[in-house]
Amino acid sequence: MKYTFQDSTELPVQRDFIQDLQDFIRISKEAIPLEKSIIGIKQGNKEETAISQSKLEEIDRFQKDVIDYIEERAQGVKSEEILEIKAKTIEASSTVSLLKKNERLEDIDRQNRLALMEAQQLETRILTTLSPFFETSIYGVENAYYASTEDKELRGRQVSSVNGLQYEFELNFAYSSLKVEDIHELTLPVWAKSGILSREEKVKKMDVSDFHIMSIEYEGDSVRTVLQDKDAEHMFTISADDMTLLILYGDHDITGDEKLAPLIDSEALYMFTAKLKEFFTKSIESRSLKRVLLDDKNAVEENIVFDCLKLIAGIYGKLVRECIEKGYTKEEVTIKMEESASVRTEKYISKSEAASELSSIGSEGMELARILGVTDA
């Protein structure tokens, strides 16, 4: 499928931009009210806590006034009976005051726990709402992928970033564990001791196909992986990009060894590292959005998801304006889709429809509409 503007020039992103724009509007309509609810819960809890704190201070003031009054009334009294009444009255007053303060503190704790639970439930809903959109629909992102074996289980994560926005997915793979042979068969040259008496070191090609892949890091053009045999006796670290290659056997640099380096099967190693990169596109069964950061702040916990949406709207807005400029009508955002030279269709959303959808959110929606360029207001 080929995606173009209405004047047949190619879209800078080869995606169904109209669908992405509609999805952006949809997730905005879901996420923003959820964030408003969280802000409301936090504000309500803050107000309730302030009221309870005021009650605590009132109890303290009353308790002090009672003690001051009793001390003043008993000043100069020598009677043991009166002094005993004074002591027991102060003790009773203090006991009741402490009881009421503890009840109020329990109320504060209960309110805080309930507010936290409600907020966390809504935060989870926000992440669930954003997750499918964040997988593929934010343009210009740089992705980094990580996989490691933890408790004999292969776990992974994806970290994506663009313009100060960073978000992290938990990855579930089709494999519960991974061996080198699952990717590509591989042998690596090493120094090994041989002979019964002399135990001299000789070059040996070690088949590492049965080794476990303990970790993979893939960022940009670079990939790094750690291989280990089942007995944890032998370990290799392979780092490669388009320009350099580094292979360590333990602490020994194989690529820097003038006798071992020529024995490296570069073609097999290239295939292995290339397939490691493909692993993150072909073997991921599911992704789950776990965290969103904006300028290093947790967007969901700090209630700045709306700011994230404004940033995305800014990215989309450039394309919206280009669609309108290269379209036949200034009131529609239109693209063309070409399945073949003979099959072409157009897809559009009117500016008024997009603006109307967003306006249902309130002022936040209208601000998104302005950033997108679908309203003149």
C-alpha positions in Angstrom: 0.0 0.0 0.0 1.3 3.4 -0.9 0.0 6.6 0.8 0.1 10.0 -0.9 -1.3 13.5 -0.5 -4.2 14.4 -2.8 -1.7 15.8 -5.3 -0.1 12.4 -5.5 3.2 13.3 -3.7 4.1 10.7 -1.1 3.2 11.1 2.6 6.4 11.4 4.7 5.0 8.5 6.8 3.7 5.6 4.9 0.7 5.0 7.1 -3.1 5.5 7.0 -2.8 9.0 8.5 -6.5 9.5 8.6 -7.0 6.3 10.7 -4.2 7.4 13.0 -5.7 10.9 13.4 -9.1 9.3 14.2 -7.4 7.0 16.7 -5.7 10.0 18.3 -9.0 11.8 18.7 -10.5 8.6 20.2 -7.8 8.0 22.8 -7.8 11.8 23.7 -11.5 11.5 24.4 -10.9 8.6 26.7 -7.6 9.6 28.4 -8.3 13.2 29.2 -11.5 12.6 31.2 -9.7 9.8 33.1 -6.9 12.2 33.9 -9.5 14.8 35.0 -11.0 12.2 37.3 -7.6 11.5 38.9 -7.0 15.2 39.4 -10.4 15.4 41.0 -9.8 12.5 43.3 -6.4 14.0 44.4 -7.9 17.4 45.0 -10.9 15.9 46.9 -8.5 13.9 49.1 -6.4 17.0 49.7 -9.4 19.0 50.8 -10.6 16.1 53.1 -7.2 15.8 54.6 -7.0 19.5 55.2 -10.4 19.3 57.0 -9.2 16.4 59.1 -5.9 18.2 59.9 -8.0 21.2 61.0 -10.0 18.9 63.4 -6.7 17.6 64.8 -5.5 21.1 65.5 -8.9 22.0 67.1 -8.6 19.0 69.4 -5.1 20.0 70.4 -6.2 23.6 71.1 -9.2 22.5 73.2 -7.0 20.0 75.1 -4.5 22.8 75.9 -7.3 25.1 76.9 -8.7 22.5 79.3 -5.4 21.8 80.9 -4.6 25.5 81.2 -8.0 26.2 82.8 -7.6 23.3 85.3 -4.0 24.3 86.2 -5.2 27.9 86.7 -8.2 26.8 88.9 -5.9 24.5 91.0 -3.2 27.1 91.4 -2.3 27.3 95.1 -4.5 24.4 96.1 -2.9 22.2 98.8 -5.8 19.7 99.2 -4.7 16.2 98.2 -8.3 15.4 97.2 -8.5 18.3 94.8 -5.1 17.7 93.4 -6.1 14.0 92.8 -9.3 15.2 91.0 -7.1 17.6 88.9 -4.7 14.9 87.9 -7.5 12.4 87.0 -9.4 15.1 85.1 -6.3 16.0 83.0 -5.6 12.3 82.5 -9.2 11.6 81.3 -9.2 14.6 79.1 -5.9 13.6 77.5 -7.1 10.0 77.0 -10.3 11.1 75.2 -8.3 13.7 73.2 -5.8 11.0 72.1 -8.6 8.6 71.2 -10.4 11.2 69.0 -7.1 12.1 67.4 -6.3 8.5 66.6 -9.8 8.1 65.1 -9.2 11.2 62.9 -5.8 9.9 61.9 -7.3 6.6 60.9 -9.9 8.4 58.8 -7.0 10.3 57.1 -5.2 7.1 56.4 -8.3 5.4 55.1 -9.1 8.3 52.8 -5.5 8.3 51.5 -5.6 4.6 50.8 -8.9 4.8 49.1 -7.9 7.8 47.0 -4.6 6.1 46.0 -6.4 2.9 45.0 -9.0 4.8 42.9 -6.2 6.9 41.3 -4.1 3.8 40.5 -7.0 2.1 38.9 -7.6 5.1 36.6 -3.9 5.3 35.9 -3.9 1.7 34.7 -6.9 2.5 32.5 -5.0 5.4 31.0 -2.0 3.2 30.2 -4.3 0.5 28.7 -6.1 3.2 26.6 -2.8 4.6 25.3 -1.0 1.4 24.7 -2.2 0.3 21.2 -1.8 3.9 19.9 1.7 4.3 21.3 2.8 1.0 19.7 2.9 2.3 16.2 1.1 5.7 15.8 3.6 8.2 17.1 5.8 9.4 14.3 9.6 10.0 14.3 10.3 7.9 17.4 13.6 6.2 18.2 13.3 2.7 19.7 15.6 0.7 21.9 14.9 -2.9 22.7 16.1 -5.0 25.6 15.7 -8.7 26.5 17.1 -10.7 29.4 16.7 -14.0 31.1 15.3 -13.6 34.6 14.4 -16.6 36.8 14.8 -18.8 33.6 12.2 -16.7 31.8 12.9 -14.4 28.8 11.6 -10.9 29.5 11.8 -7.8 27.4 11.1 -4.1 27.2 11.0 -1.4 24.6 11.9 2.2 25.2 10.8 4.7 22.7 11.4 8.4 22.6 10.7 11.6 20.6 10.9 15.3 21.5 11.2 14.8 25.3 8.5 12.1 25.3 9.6 8.7 26.4 7.5 5.6 26.9 8.3 2.0 27.9 6.6 -1.2 27.0 6.8 -4.6 28.6 7.4 -7.2 25.9 6.1 -10.8 25.9 8.0 -13.1 23.5 7.0 -16.2 21.6 9.9 -17.9 23.4 10.2 -18.5 27.2 13.9 -19.0 26.7 16.3 -18.5 23.8 19.4 -20.3 22.5 21.9 -19.2 19.9 20.6 -22.0 17.5 17.1 -20.5 17.7 18.6 -17.5 15.9 21.5 -18.9 13.9 24.2 -21.6 14.3 27.5 -20.1 15.3 31.1 -21.0 16.1 33.7 -18.7 17.7 37.5 -19.1 17.9 39.0 -19.3 21.4 42.3 -20.3 23.1 42.0 -23.7 24.7 44.5 -25.9 26.6 45.3 -29.3 25.1 47.7 -32.1 25.8 48.1 -34.2 29.0 51.4 -33.0 30.1 52.3 -29.7 28.5 48.8 -28.3 28.6 49.7 -25.8 25.9 47.2 -23.4 24.5 45.9 -24.0 21.0 43.3 -22.3 18.9 39.9 -24.0 18.9 36.7 -23.3 17.3 33.9 -23.5 19.9 30.4 -24.3 18.8 28.2 -22.0 20.8 24.9 -23.0 19.1 23.7 -24.6 22.3 24.5 -21.6 24.4 21.8 -19.7 26.1 21.2 -16.0 25.1 21.3 -14.3 28.4 20.6 -10.7 27.2 20.2 -8.6 24.1 20.3 -4.9 23.7 19.4 -3.3 20.4 19.5 0.4 19.9 19.9 2.3 16.6 22.3 0.2 14.5 24.0 -1.3 17.5 23.3 -4.7 19.1 24.9 -6.3 22.1 24.3 -9.8 23.4 25.7 -12.1 26.1 25.9 -15.9 25.5 26.5 -18.5 28.2 26.6 -22.3 28.3 24.3 -24.2 30.7 27.1 -24.7 33.3 28.0 -21.0 33.2 31.6 -22.0 32.4 31.9 -20.1 29.2 30.6 -16.7 28.4 30.8 -14.5 25.3 29.8 -10.9 24.8 29.2 -9.8 21.2 28.8 -6.1 20.3 28.3 -5.0 16.7 27.1 -2.1 14.6 27.5 -1.1 11.0 31.2 -0.1 11.5 32.6 -2.2 14.4 32.6 -5.6 15.9 33.8 -6.6 19.4 33.8 -10.2 20.7 34.9 -11.0 24.3 35.4 -14.4 25.7 35.3 -13.7 29.3 37.6 -10.7 29.5 39.7 -11.7 26.4 39.2 -9.6 23.3 38.9 -12.2 20.4 38.6 -9.4 17.8 41.8 -7.8 19.1 43.7 -11.1 19.0 45.8 -11.3 15.9 45.6 -15.1 15.7 41.9 -15.5 16.6 40.5 -12.5 14.7 41.1 -14.0 11.2 39.2 -17.2 12.2 36.0 -15.3 12.9 33.3 -16.4 10.6 32.2 -12.9 9.7 29.3 -14.0 7.5 27.7 -16.2 10.1 28.3 -13.5 12.7 26.6 -10.9 10.5 23.6 -13.2 10.0 23.4 -13.9 13.7 23.4 -10.2 14.7 21.0 -9.3 11.9 18.6 -12.0 13.1 18.9 -10.7 16.7 17.6 -7.4 15.5 14.8 -9.1 13.6 13.9 -11.0 16.8 12.3 -7.8 18.2 10.0 -7.4 15.3 9.2 -11.1 14.6 9.0 -12.7 18.0 7.1 -10.2 20.1 3.7 -11.7 20.9 2.3 -8.7 22.8 3.3 -5.3 24.3 2.0 -3.6 27.4 2.6 0.1 28.1 4.0 0.4 31.6 5.3 4.0 31.8 5.2 7.3 30.0 7.7 10.1 30.8 7.6 13.7 29.7 10.9 15.6 30.3 11.8 12.8 32.8 8.6 13.2 34.8 6.1 10.3 35.1 3.3 11.6 33.0 0.5 9.5 34.5 1.5 10.0 38.1 2.2 13.7 37.6 -1.1 14.2 35.7 0.6 15.6 32.6 -0.8 13.1 30.0 -2.6 16.0 28.4 0.8 17.6 27.8 1.9 14.4 26.1 -1.1 14.5 23.9 -0.4 18.1 23.0 3.1 17.1 21.9 1.7 14.3 19.7 -0.9 16.8 18.3 2.1 19.0 17.3 3.6 16.2 15.3 0.3 15.4 13.7 -0.5 19.0 13.1 2.4 19.5 10.7 1.0 16.6 8.6 -2.6 17.9 8.8 -1.5 21.3 7.5 0.4 19.7 4.7 -2.6 17.5 3.8 -4.8 20.6 3.6 -2.2 22.6 1.6 -1.9 19.8 -1.0 -5.6 19.0 -1.0 -8.4 20.2 -3.2 -10.5 21.6 -0.4 -9.3 23.5 2.7 -12.0 22.1 4.9 -10.9 18.4 4.7 -7.8 16.4 5.7 -7.4 14.0 2.8 -5.0 11.3 1.7 -4.9 8.9 -1.2 -4.2 5.2 -0.9 -2.8 3.2 -3.8 -3.0 -0.6 -3.7 -1.8 -0.8 -7.3 -1.5 1.4 -10.3 -5.2 0.8 -11.1 -6.7 0.7 -7.5 -6.7 4.1 -5.8 -9.0 5.3 -3.1 -9.3 8.5 -1.0 -9.8 8.8 2.7 -10.6 12.0 4.6 -11.9 13.6 7.7 -13.4 17.0 7.7 -11.9 19.7 9.9 -15.4 20.4 11.4 -15.9 16.7 12.3 -12.5 16.5 14.0 -13.0 19.7 15.9 -16.5 18.7 17.0 -15.2 15.4 18.3 -12.5 17.1 20.3 -14.7 19.9 21.6 -16.7 17.2 23.5 -13.8 16.9 25.9 -13.9 20.6 26.8 -11.2 23.2 26.7 -8.5 20.6 26.5 -10.1 19.2 23.4 -10.3 22.6 21.8 -6.7 23.2 22.5 -5.8 19.9 20.8 -7.9 21.0 17.8 -6.0 24.3 17.5 -2.7 22.5 17.7 -3.8 20.0 15.1 -5.0 22.8 12.8 -8.6 21.6 12.4 -10.2 24.8 13.9 -9.7 28.5 13.3 -10.9 29.4 16.8 
